[in-house]
Amino acid sequence: LPLTTLYRKSYSPDTEASRLYGLGMTTPQEMLDLVLLLAEGKIGDAETSKELLTILEAQAYRDGIPRHLPEDYKYAGKTGAIDAVRNDVGLVISPEGNQFALSVFCQQLLRSLWTADNPGLEAIAELSRYLVITRA
């Protein structure tokens, strides 16, 4: 993931770069690559990948990718947000076992709502439902 960069550790003082970009910066493609590597058991070893997916399954924020998916679909992912940005990246598994790796980024949002009504989160949810349900 050559473009993915961390600008500071969590709960550490801001750096010049973190004031602009937050904790770090990445691309949708690199996050999709990361999810695919996790799904294939290639981050560390298979056991490490499985443990990381278990952690991602506990994601409390479910207003993006899993928002409009049926309850029996599993989601393991990570959200991200700064004022005019909303992102969600994750692995969705249908009840039949079909796997979908998604990486959806929204930027330059006109409204910086910090609620589930954020237009970026709604767009991520609608797009995810379309991509997963129509292909399941």
Chimera marker file (.cmm) of the C-alpha trace (Angstrom):
<marker_set name="trace">
<marker id="1" x="0.000" y="0.000" z="0.000" r="1" g="1" b="0" radius="0.5"/>
<marker id="2" x="2.570" y="2.574" z="-1.124" r="1" g="1" b="0" radius="0.5"/>
<marker id="3" x="0.284" y="5.623" z="-0.986" r="1" g="1" b="0" radius="0.5"/>
<marker id="4" x="-1.246" y="4.916" z="2.431" r="1" g="1" b="0" radius="0.5"/>
<marker id="5" x="0.399" y="7.185" z="5.011" r="1" g="1" b="0" radius="0.5"/>
<marker id="6" x="-0.075" y="7.665" z="8.749" r="1" g="1" b="0" radius="0.5"/>
<marker id="7" x="0.602" y="11.221" z="9.892" r="1" g="1" b="0" radius="0.5"/>
<marker id="8" x="0.350" y="10.631" z="13.636" r="1" g="1" b="0" radius="0.5"/>
<marker id="9" x="-0.599" y="8.010" z="16.184" r="1" g="1" b="0" radius="0.5"/>
<marker id="10" x="-4.063" y="8.040" z="17.705" r="1" g="1" b="0" radius="0.5"/>
<marker id="11" x="-4.366" y="10.395" z="20.669" r="1" g="1" b="0" radius="0.5"/>
<marker id="12" x="-0.992" y="11.992" z="19.877" r="1" g="1" b="0" radius="0.5"/>
<marker id="13" x="-0.542" y="15.706" z="19.236" r="1" g="1" b="0" radius="0.5"/>
<marker id="14" x="-1.314" y="16.937" z="15.734" r="1" g="1" b="0" radius="0.5"/>
<marker id="15" x="1.431" y="17.246" z="13.179" r="1" g="1" b="0" radius="0.5"/>
<marker id="16" x="1.335" y="19.731" z="10.313" r="1" g="1" b="0" radius="0.5"/>
<marker id="17" x="0.139" y="16.987" z="7.954" r="1" g="1" b="0" radius="0.5"/>
<marker id="18" x="-2.455" y="15.624" z="10.392" r="1" g="1" b="0" radius="0.5"/>
<marker id="19" x="-4.074" y="19.063" z="10.638" r="1" g="1" b="0" radius="0.5"/>
<marker id="20" x="-4.763" y="18.786" z="6.902" r="1" g="1" b="0" radius="0.5"/>
<marker id="21" x="-5.510" y="15.076" z="6.553" r="1" g="1" b="0" radius="0.5"/>
<marker id="22" x="-6.332" y="13.712" z="10.002" r="1" g="1" b="0" radius="0.5"/>
<marker id="23" x="-4.586" y="10.582" z="11.224" r="1" g="1" b="0" radius="0.5"/>
<marker id="24" x="-3.586" y="9.531" z="7.750" r="1" g="1" b="0" radius="0.5"/>
<marker id="25" x="-4.345" y="9.325" z="4.072" r="1" g="1" b="0" radius="0.5"/>
<marker id="26" x="-5.101" y="6.479" z="1.701" r="1" g="1" b="0" radius="0.5"/>
<marker id="27" x="-6.893" y="5.700" z="-1.547" r="1" g="1" b="0" radius="0.5"/>
<marker id="28" x="-10.044" y="3.676" z="-2.188" r="1" g="1" b="0" radius="0.5"/>
<marker id="29" x="-8.019" y="1.231" z="-4.295" r="1" g="1" b="0" radius="0.5"/>
<marker id="30" x="-5.449" y="0.600" z="-1.573" r="1" g="1" b="0" radius="0.5"/>
<marker id="31" x="-8.172" y="0.013" z="1.009" r="1" g="1" b="0" radius="0.5"/>
<marker id="32" x="-9.913" y="-2.377" z="-1.390" r="1" g="1" b="0" radius="0.5"/>
<marker id="33" x="-6.592" y="-4.188" z="-1.837" r="1" g="1" b="0" radius="0.5"/>
<marker id="34" x="-6.269" y="-4.426" z="1.951" r="1" g="1" b="0" radius="0.5"/>
<marker id="35" x="-9.769" y="-5.894" z="2.362" r="1" g="1" b="0" radius="0.5"/>
<marker id="36" x="-9.062" y="-8.424" z="-0.386" r="1" g="1" b="0" radius="0.5"/>
<marker id="37" x="-5.802" y="-9.455" z="1.306" r="1" g="1" b="0" radius="0.5"/>
<marker id="38" x="-7.687" y="-9.909" z="4.587" r="1" g="1" b="0" radius="0.5"/>
<marker id="39" x="-10.393" y="-11.985" z="2.899" r="1" g="1" b="0" radius="0.5"/>
<marker id="40" x="-7.709" y="-14.167" z="1.298" r="1" g="1" b="0" radius="0.5"/>
<marker id="41" x="-5.932" y="-14.663" z="4.642" r="1" g="1" b="0" radius="0.5"/>
<marker id="42" x="-2.797" y="-12.875" z="3.431" r="1" g="1" b="0" radius="0.5"/>
<marker id="43" x="-2.308" y="-10.241" z="6.141" r="1" g="1" b="0" radius="0.5"/>
<marker id="44" x="0.281" y="-11.935" z="8.319" r="1" g="1" b="0" radius="0.5"/>
<marker id="45" x="-1.045" y="-15.471" z="8.162" r="1" g="1" b="0" radius="0.5"/>
<marker id="46" x="-4.553" y="-16.896" z="7.867" r="1" g="1" b="0" radius="0.5"/>
<marker id="47" x="-5.092" y="-16.773" z="11.644" r="1" g="1" b="0" radius="0.5"/>
<marker id="48" x="-4.003" y="-13.123" z="11.863" r="1" g="1" b="0" radius="0.5"/>
<marker id="49" x="-6.290" y="-12.169" z="8.978" r="1" g="1" b="0" radius="0.5"/>
<marker id="50" x="-9.195" y="-13.977" z="10.635" r="1" g="1" b="0" radius="0.5"/>
<marker id="51" x="-8.537" y="-12.181" z="13.931" r="1" g="1" b="0" radius="0.5"/>
<marker id="52" x="-8.455" y="-8.802" z="12.175" r="1" g="1" b="0" radius="0.5"/>
<marker id="53" x="-11.743" y="-9.541" z="10.414" r="1" g="1" b="0" radius="0.5"/>
<marker id="54" x="-13.278" y="-10.462" z="13.766" r="1" g="1" b="0" radius="0.5"/>
<marker id="55" x="-12.218" y="-7.059" z="15.111" r="1" g="1" b="0" radius="0.5"/>
<marker id="56" x="-13.705" y="-5.341" z="12.039" r="1" g="1" b="0" radius="0.5"/>
<marker id="57" x="-16.989" y="-7.248" z="12.516" r="1" g="1" b="0" radius="0.5"/>
<marker id="58" x="-17.416" y="-5.358" z="15.796" r="1" g="1" b="0" radius="0.5"/>
<marker id="59" x="-17.576" y="-1.990" z="13.998" r="1" g="1" b="0" radius="0.5"/>
<marker id="60" x="-20.176" y="0.037" z="15.885" r="1" g="1" b="0" radius="0.5"/>
<marker id="61" x="-20.815" y="2.590" z="13.126" r="1" g="1" b="0" radius="0.5"/>
<marker id="62" x="-23.145" y="0.941" z="10.659" r="1" g="1" b="0" radius="0.5"/>
<marker id="63" x="-24.541" y="3.938" z="8.775" r="1" g="1" b="0" radius="0.5"/>
<marker id="64" x="-22.502" y="3.311" z="5.611" r="1" g="1" b="0" radius="0.5"/>
<marker id="65" x="-22.020" y="-0.005" z="3.826" r="1" g="1" b="0" radius="0.5"/>
<marker id="66" x="-24.279" y="-2.193" z="6.012" r="1" g="1" b="0" radius="0.5"/>
<marker id="67" x="-27.035" y="0.387" z="6.554" r="1" g="1" b="0" radius="0.5"/>
<marker id="68" x="-29.528" y="-0.907" z="3.952" r="1" g="1" b="0" radius="0.5"/>
<marker id="69" x="-28.370" y="-4.503" z="3.752" r="1" g="1" b="0" radius="0.5"/>
<marker id="70" x="-30.546" y="-7.302" z="5.096" r="1" g="1" b="0" radius="0.5"/>
<marker id="71" x="-29.875" y="-8.289" z="8.708" r="1" g="1" b="0" radius="0.5"/>
<marker id="72" x="-28.542" y="-11.711" z="7.711" r="1" g="1" b="0" radius="0.5"/>
<marker id="73" x="-25.646" y="-10.208" z="5.745" r="1" g="1" b="0" radius="0.5"/>
<marker id="74" x="-22.362" y="-9.999" z="7.658" r="1" g="1" b="0" radius="0.5"/>
<marker id="75" x="-20.208" y="-6.869" z="7.586" r="1" g="1" b="0" radius="0.5"/>
<marker id="76" x="-16.619" y="-6.397" z="8.716" r="1" g="1" b="0" radius="0.5"/>
<marker id="77" x="-15.342" y="-2.913" z="8.045" r="1" g="1" b="0" radius="0.5"/>
<marker id="78" x="-13.951" y="0.426" z="9.044" r="1" g="1" b="0" radius="0.5"/>
<marker id="79" x="-15.405" y="3.870" z="8.561" r="1" g="1" b="0" radius="0.5"/>
<marker id="80" x="-13.532" y="7.139" z="8.278" r="1" g="1" b="0" radius="0.5"/>
<marker id="81" x="-14.583" y="10.766" z="8.438" r="1" g="1" b="0" radius="0.5"/>
<marker id="82" x="-13.342" y="14.303" z="8.544" r="1" g="1" b="0" radius="0.5"/>
<marker id="83" x="-15.535" y="17.341" z="7.962" r="1" g="1" b="0" radius="0.5"/>
<marker id="84" x="-16.348" y="17.035" z="4.245" r="1" g="1" b="0" radius="0.5"/>
<marker id="85" x="-15.379" y="13.370" z="3.869" r="1" g="1" b="0" radius="0.5"/>
<marker id="86" x="-17.119" y="10.068" z="4.629" r="1" g="1" b="0" radius="0.5"/>
<marker id="87" x="-15.584" y="6.686" z="3.825" r="1" g="1" b="0" radius="0.5"/>
<marker id="88" x="-16.439" y="3.076" z="4.486" r="1" g="1" b="0" radius="0.5"/>
<marker id="89" x="-14.402" y="0.018" z="3.606" r="1" g="1" b="0" radius="0.5"/>
<marker id="90" x="-15.301" y="-3.553" z="4.323" r="1" g="1" b="0" radius="0.5"/>
<marker id="91" x="-16.135" y="-7.105" z="3.516" r="1" g="1" b="0" radius="0.5"/>
<marker id="92" x="-19.788" y="-8.133" z="3.159" r="1" g="1" b="0" radius="0.5"/>
<marker id="93" x="-20.800" y="-11.788" z="3.212" r="1" g="1" b="0" radius="0.5"/>
<marker id="94" x="-24.247" y="-12.886" z="2.042" r="1" g="1" b="0" radius="0.5"/>
<marker id="95" x="-26.132" y="-15.713" z="3.773" r="1" g="1" b="0" radius="0.5"/>
<marker id="96" x="-25.105" y="-17.940" z="0.841" r="1" g="1" b="0" radius="0.5"/>
<marker id="97" x="-21.432" y="-17.150" z="1.444" r="1" g="1" b="0" radius="0.5"/>
<marker id="98" x="-20.866" y="-14.734" z="-1.439" r="1" g="1" b="0" radius="0.5"/>
<marker id="99" x="-18.182" y="-12.204" z="-0.496" r="1" g="1" b="0" radius="0.5"/>
<marker id="100" x="-18.093" y="-8.569" z="-1.584" r="1" g="1" b="0" radius="0.5"/>
<marker id="101" x="-15.152" y="-6.279" z="-0.914" r="1" g="1" b="0" radius="0.5"/>
<marker id="102" x="-16.190" y="-2.630" z="-0.956" r="1" g="1" b="0" radius="0.5"/>
<marker id="103" x="-14.256" y="0.600" z="-0.650" r="1" g="1" b="0" radius="0.5"/>
<marker id="104" x="-16.421" y="3.701" z="-1.009" r="1" g="1" b="0" radius="0.5"/>
<marker id="105" x="-15.089" y="7.211" z="-0.437" r="1" g="1" b="0" radius="0.5"/>
<marker id="106" x="-17.076" y="10.455" z="-0.591" r="1" g="1" b="0" radius="0.5"/>
<marker id="107" x="-15.347" y="13.830" z="-0.467" r="1" g="1" b="0" radius="0.5"/>
<marker id="108" x="-16.116" y="17.508" z="-0.909" r="1" g="1" b="0" radius="0.5"/>
<marker id="109" x="-19.490" y="17.033" z="0.761" r="1" g="1" b="0" radius="0.5"/>
<marker id="110" x="-21.453" y="20.272" z="0.931" r="1" g="1" b="0" radius="0.5"/>
<marker id="111" x="-22.830" y="19.550" z="4.408" r="1" g="1" b="0" radius="0.5"/>
<marker id="112" x="-20.656" y="18.346" z="7.284" r="1" g="1" b="0" radius="0.5"/>
<marker id="113" x="-23.349" y="16.620" z="9.301" r="1" g="1" b="0" radius="0.5"/>
<marker id="114" x="-22.028" y="14.380" z="12.058" r="1" g="1" b="0" radius="0.5"/>
<marker id="115" x="-25.156" y="12.215" z="12.041" r="1" g="1" b="0" radius="0.5"/>
<marker id="116" x="-26.469" y="9.262" z="10.052" r="1" g="1" b="0" radius="0.5"/>
<marker id="117" x="-28.212" y="11.816" z="7.802" r="1" g="1" b="0" radius="0.5"/>
<marker id="118" x="-24.873" y="12.854" z="6.297" r="1" g="1" b="0" radius="0.5"/>
<marker id="119" x="-25.293" y="12.818" z="2.488" r="1" g="1" b="0" radius="0.5"/>
<marker id="120" x="-22.029" y="10.903" z="2.079" r="1" g="1" b="0" radius="0.5"/>
<marker id="121" x="-23.173" y="8.128" z="4.405" r="1" g="1" b="0" radius="0.5"/>
<marker id="122" x="-26.500" y="7.922" z="2.608" r="1" g="1" b="0" radius="0.5"/>
<marker id="123" x="-24.715" y="7.676" z="-0.753" r="1" g="1" b="0" radius="0.5"/>
<marker id="124" x="-22.397" y="4.952" z="0.559" r="1" g="1" b="0" radius="0.5"/>
<marker id="125" x="-25.370" y="2.994" z="1.927" r="1" g="1" b="0" radius="0.5"/>
<marker id="126" x="-27.395" y="3.230" z="-1.286" r="1" g="1" b="0" radius="0.5"/>
<marker id="127" x="-24.470" y="2.324" z="-3.529" r="1" g="1" b="0" radius="0.5"/>
<marker id="128" x="-23.521" y="-0.603" z="-1.297" r="1" g="1" b="0" radius="0.5"/>
<marker id="129" x="-27.050" y="-1.966" z="-1.327" r="1" g="1" b="0" radius="0.5"/>
<marker id="130" x="-27.173" y="-1.730" z="-5.105" r="1" g="1" b="0" radius="0.5"/>
<marker id="131" x="-23.766" y="-3.383" z="-5.592" r="1" g="1" b="0" radius="0.5"/>
<marker id="132" x="-24.354" y="-6.203" z="-3.119" r="1" g="1" b="0" radius="0.5"/>
<marker id="133" x="-28.043" y="-7.018" z="-3.516" r="1" g="1" b="0" radius="0.5"/>
<marker id="134" x="-28.104" y="-6.905" z="-7.319" r="1" g="1" b="0" radius="0.5"/>
<marker id="135" x="-25.050" y="-9.174" z="-7.474" r="1" g="1" b="0" radius="0.5"/>
<marker id="136" x="-25.810" y="-11.608" z="-4.613" r="1" g="1" b="0" radius="0.5"/>
<link id1="1" id2="2" r="1" g="1" b="0" radius="0.2"/>
<link id1="2" id2="3" r="1" g="1" b="0" radius="0.2"/>
<link id1="3" id2="4" r="1" g="1" b="0" radius="0.2"/>
<link id1="4" id2="5" r="1" g="1" b="0" radius="0.2"/>
<link id1="5" id2="6" r="1" g="1" b="0" radius="0.2"/>
<link id1="6" id2="7" r="1" g="1" b="0" radius="0.2"/>
<link id1="7" id2="8" r="1" g="1" b="0" radius="0.2"/>
<link id1="8" id2="9" r="1" g="1" b="0" radius="0.2"/>
<link id1="9" id2="10" r="1" g="1" b="0" radius="0.2"/>
<link id1="10" id2="11" r="1" g="1" b="0" radius="0.2"/>
<link id1="11" id2="12" r="1" g="1" b="0" radius="0.2"/>
<link id1="12" id2="13" r="1" g="1" b="0" radius="0.2"/>
<link id1="13" id2="14" r="1" g="1" b="0" radius="0.2"/>
<link id1="14" id2="15" r="1" g="1" b="0" radius="0.2"/>
<link id1="15" id2="16" r="1" g="1" b="0" radius="0.2"/>
<link id1="16" id2="17" r="1" g="1" b="0" radius="0.2"/>
<link id1="17" id2="18" r="1" g="1" b="0" radius="0.2"/>
<link id1="18" id2="19" r="1" g="1" b="0" radius="0.2"/>
<link id1="19" id2="20" r="1" g="1" b="0" radius="0.2"/>
<link id1="20" id2="21" r="1" g="1" b="0" radius="0.2"/>
<link id1="21" id2="22" r="1" g="1" b="0" radius="0.2"/>
<link id1="22" id2="23" r="1" g="1" b="0" radius="0.2"/>
<link id1="23" id2="24" r="1" g="1" b="0" radius="0.2"/>
<link id1="24" id2="25" r="1" g="1" b="0" radius="0.2"/>
<link id1="25" id2="26" r="1" g="1" b="0" radius="0.2"/>
<link id1="26" id2="27" r="1" g="1" b="0" radius="0.2"/>
<link id1="27" id2="28" r="1" g="1" b="0" radius="0.2"/>
<link id1="28" id2="29" r="1" g="1" b="0" radius="0.2"/>
<link id1="29" id2="30" r="1" g="1" b="0" radius="0.2"/>
<link id1="30" id2="31" r="1" g="1" b="0" radius="0.2"/>
<link id1="31" id2="32" r="1" g="1" b="0" radius="0.2"/>
<link id1="32" id2="33" r="1" g="1" b="0" radius="0.2"/>
<link id1="33" id2="34" r="1" g="1" b="0" radius="0.2"/>
<link id1="34" id2="35" r="1" g="1" b="0" radius="0.2"/>
<link id1="35" id2="36" r="1" g="1" b="0" radius="0.2"/>
<link id1="36" id2="37" r="1" g="1" b="0" radius="0.2"/>
<link id1="37" id2="38" r="1" g="1" b="0" radius="0.2"/>
<link id1="38" id2="39" r="1" g="1" b="0" radius="0.2"/>
<link id1="39" id2="40" r="1" g="1" b="0" radius="0.2"/>
<link id1="40" id2="41" r="1" g="1" b="0" radius="0.2"/>
<link id1="41" id2="42" r="1" g="1" b="0" radius="0.2"/>
<link id1="42" id2="43" r="1" g="1" b="0" radius="0.2"/>
<link id1="43" id2="44" r="1" g="1" b="0" radius="0.2"/>
<link id1="44" id2="45" r="1" g="1" b="0" radius="0.2"/>
<link id1="45" id2="46" r="1" g="1" b="0" radius="0.2"/>
<link id1="46" id2="47" r="1" g="1" b="0" radius="0.2"/>
<link id1="47" id2="48" r="1" g="1" b="0" radius="0.2"/>
<link id1="48" id2="49" r="1" g="1" b="0" radius="0.2"/>
<link id1="49" id2="50" r="1" g="1" b="0" radius="0.2"/>
<link id1="50" id2="51" r="1" g="1" b="0" radius="0.2"/>
<link id1="51" id2="52" r="1" g="1" b="0" radius="0.2"/>
<link id1="52" id2="53" r="1" g="1" b="0" radius="0.2"/>
<link id1="53" id2="54" r="1" g="1" b="0" radius="0.2"/>
<link id1="54" id2="55" r="1" g="1" b="0" radius="0.2"/>
<link id1="55" id2="56" r="1" g="1" b="0" radius="0.2"/>
<link id1="56" id2="57" r="1" g="1" b="0" radius="0.2"/>
<link id1="57" id2="58" r="1" g="1" b="0" radius="0.2"/>
<link id1="58" id2="59" r="1" g="1" b="0" radius="0.2"/>
<link id1="59" id2="60" r="1" g="1" b="0" radius="0.2"/>
<link id1="60" id2="61" r="1" g="1" b="0" radius="0.2"/>
<link id1="61" id2="62" r="1" g="1" b="0" radius="0.2"/>
<link id1="62" id2="63" r="1" g="1" b="0" radius="0.2"/>
<link id1="63" id2="64" r="1" g="1" b="0" radius="0.2"/>
<link id1="64" id2="65" r="1" g="1" b="0" radius="0.2"/>
<link id1="65" id2="66" r="1" g="1" b="0" radius="0.2"/>
<link id1="66" id2="67" r="1" g="1" b="0" radius="0.2"/>
<link id1="67" id2="68" r="1" g="1" b="0" radius="0.2"/>
<link id1="68" id2="69" r="1" g="1" b="0" radius="0.2"/>
<link id1="69" id2="70" r="1" g="1" b="0" radius="0.2"/>
<link id1="70" id2="71" r="1" g="1" b="0" radius="0.2"/>
<link id1="71" id2="72" r="1" g="1" b="0" radius="0.2"/>
<link id1="72" id2="73" r="1" g="1" b="0" radius="0.2"/>
<link id1="73" id2="74" r="1" g="1" b="0" radius="0.2"/>
<link id1="74" id2="75" r="1" g="1" b="0" radius="0.2"/>
<link id1="75" id2="76" r="1" g="1" b="0" radius="0.2"/>
<link id1="76" id2="77" r="1" g="1" b="0" radius="0.2"/>
<link id1="77" id2="78" r="1" g="1" b="0" radius="0.2"/>
<link id1="78" id2="79" r="1" g="1" b="0" radius="0.2"/>
<link id1="79" id2="80" r="1" g="1" b="0" radius="0.2"/>
<link id1="80" id2="81" r="1" g="1" b="0" radius="0.2"/>
<link id1="81" id2="82" r="1" g="1" b="0" radius="0.2"/>
<link id1="82" id2="83" r="1" g="1" b="0" radius="0.2"/>
<link id1="83" id2="84" r="1" g="1" b="0" radius="0.2"/>
<link id1="84" id2="85" r="1" g="1" b="0" radius="0.2"/>
<link id1="85" id2="86" r="1" g="1" b="0" radius="0.2"/>
<link id1="86" id2="87" r="1" g="1" b="0" radius="0.2"/>
<link id1="87" id2="88" r="1" g="1" b="0" radius="0.2"/>
<link id1="88" id2="89" r="1" g="1" b="0" radius="0.2"/>
<link id1="89" id2="90" r="1" g="1" b="0" radius="0.2"/>
<link id1="90" id2="91" r="1" g="1" b="0" radius="0.2"/>
<link id1="91" id2="92" r="1" g="1" b="0" radius="0.2"/>
<link id1="92" id2="93" r="1" g="1" b="0" radius="0.2"/>
<link id1="93" id2="94" r="1" g="1" b="0" radius="0.2"/>
<link id1="94" id2="95" r="1" g="1" b="0" radius="0.2"/>
<link id1="95" id2="96" r="1" g="1" b="0" radius="0.2"/>
<link id1="96" id2="97" r="1" g="1" b="0" radius="0.2"/>
<link id1="97" id2="98" r="1" g="1" b="0" radius="0.2"/>
<link id1="98" id2="99" r="1" g="1" b="0" radius="0.2"/>
<link id1="99" id2="100" r="1" g="1" b="0" radius="0.2"/>
<link id1="100" id2="101" r="1" g="1" b="0" radius="0.2"/>
<link id1="101" id2="102" r="1" g="1" b="0" radius="0.2"/>
<link id1="102" id2="103" r="1" g="1" b="0" radius="0.2"/>
<link id1="103" id2="104" r="1" g="1" b="0" radius="0.2"/>
<link id1="104" id2="105" r="1" g="1" b="0" radius="0.2"/>
<link id1="105" id2="106" r="1" g="1" b="0" radius="0.2"/>
<link id1="106" id2="107" r="1" g="1" b="0" radius="0.2"/>
<link id1="107" id2="108" r="1" g="1" b="0" radius="0.2"/>
<link id1="108" id2="109" r="1" g="1" b="0" radius="0.2"/>
<link id1="109" id2="110" r="1" g="1" b="0" radius="0.2"/>
<link id1="110" id2="111" r="1" g="1" b="0" radius="0.2"/>
<link id1="111" id2="112" r="1" g="1" b="0" radius="0.2"/>
<link id1="112" id2="113" r="1" g="1" b="0" radius="0.2"/>
<link id1="113" id2="114" r="1" g="1" b="0" radius="0.2"/>
<link id1="114" id2="115" r="1" g="1" b="0" radius="0.2"/>
<link id1="115" id2="116" r="1" g="1" b="0" radius="0.2"/>
<link id1="116" id2="117" r="1" g="1" b="0" radius="0.2"/>
<link id1="117" id2="118" r="1" g="1" b="0" radius="0.2"/>
<link id1="118" id2="119" r="1" g="1" b="0" radius="0.2"/>
<link id1="119" id2="120" r="1" g="1" b="0" radius="0.2"/>
<link id1="120" id2="121" r="1" g="1" b="0" radius="0.2"/>
<link id1="121" id2="122" r="1" g="1" b="0" radius="0.2"/>
<link id1="122" id2="123" r="1" g="1" b="0" radius="0.2"/>
<link id1="123" id2="124" r="1" g="1" b="0" radius="0.2"/>
<link id1="124" id2="125" r="1" g="1" b="0" radius="0.2"/>
<link id1="125" id2="126" r="1" g="1" b="0" radius="0.2"/>
<link id1="126" id2="127" r="1" g="1" b="0" radius="0.2"/>
<link id1="127" id2="128" r="1" g="1" b="0" radius="0.2"/>
<link id1="128" id2="129" r="1" g="1" b="0" radius="0.2"/>
<link id1="129" id2="130" r="1" g="1" b="0" radius="0.2"/>
<link id1="130" id2="131" r="1" g="1" b="0" radius="0.2"/>
<link id1="131" id2="132" r="1" g="1" b="0" radius="0.2"/>
<link id1="132" id2="133" r="1" g="1" b="0" radius="0.2"/>
<link id1="133" id2="134" r="1" g="1" b="0" radius="0.2"/>
<link id1="134" id2="135" r="1" g="1" b="0" radius="0.2"/>
<link id1="135" id2="136" r="1" g="1" b="0" radius="0.2"/>
</marker_set>
